[in-house]
């Protein structure tokens, strides 16, 4: 019983982290900041 609950917690955690990474990547793809002046030269 304890091993199963531990597995469920780990799976939930990994799913949450994966969705967080995916959403942040989506946000970074949508929001493209202007180039700093040091890179424009």
C-alpha positions in Angstrom: 0.0 0.0 0.0 2.8 2.4 0.9 4.7 1.7 -2.3 1.7 2.3 -4.4 1.0 5.7 -2.7 4.6 6.6 -3.1 4.4 5.8 -6.8 1.3 7.8 -7.2 2.9 10.8 -5.5 6.0 10.5 -7.7 3.9 10.2 -10.9 1.8 13.3 -9.9 4.9 15.3 -9.1 6.6 14.3 -12.4 3.4 15.2 -14.3 3.2 18.6 -12.6 6.8 19.3 -13.4 6.4 18.2 -17.0 3.3 20.5 -17.5 5.2 23.3 -15.8 8.1 23.0 -18.1 5.9 22.7 -21.2 3.8 25.8 -20.2 6.9 27.8 -19.5 8.4 26.8 -22.8 5.2 27.8 -24.5 5.3 31.2 -22.7 8.9 31.8 -23.7 8.1 30.9 -27.3 5.2 33.3 -27.3 6.9 36.1 -25.4 10.0 37.0 -27.3 11.8 39.9 -25.6 13.7 42.6 -27.6 17.3 42.0 -28.2 19.6 43.8 -25.7 21.5 46.7 -27.3 24.8 44.7 -26.8 23.6 42.0 -29.2 22.3 44.5 -31.8 25.7 45.7 -32.9 
